[in-house]
Amino acid sequence: MMQKNVSMDERDNRDSRNEKLLAAMAYLGILAAVPFFMERKTQFVRFHLGQGVTLFAAEILYGIIYQLLVVMVLMVSWRLYLIVRIVGYVAFVFPVLALIGIINVLNGQEKELPVIGKIRLFR
């Protein structure tokens, strides 16, 4: 069997791609568990994992609050349901924030997400 020699640059490039893949997974909801349990050694992965976990927690919190709002509004009057629908459009912010985070990962940047980036649930 012939063994292929891998240069240091190729190995570093491959490690960088693995880090970027793990960091990008942090923004995909429950898939943040993969980098959480696999590799938290590098600052880059840890930073994006923190941002992704915060985003996921915000999504869950929003979902709970939204469902409670739906129940309360519908108990008052079905005519107020327009308010619930308008508040429901806030959910479109989460995929946009995840996309911003993934773009930051692909660019190799450690930039905080808008609105929720300062909140630290995980370090």
Secondary structure, DSSP 4 states (H G I P E B T S, - for coil): -PPPP--HHHHHHHHHHHHHHHHHHTTSGGGGHHHHHH---SHHHHHHHHHHHHHHHHHHHHHHHHHHHHHHHHHH-GGGHHHHHHHHGGGGHHHHHHHHHHHHHHTT--PPPTTTTT--S--
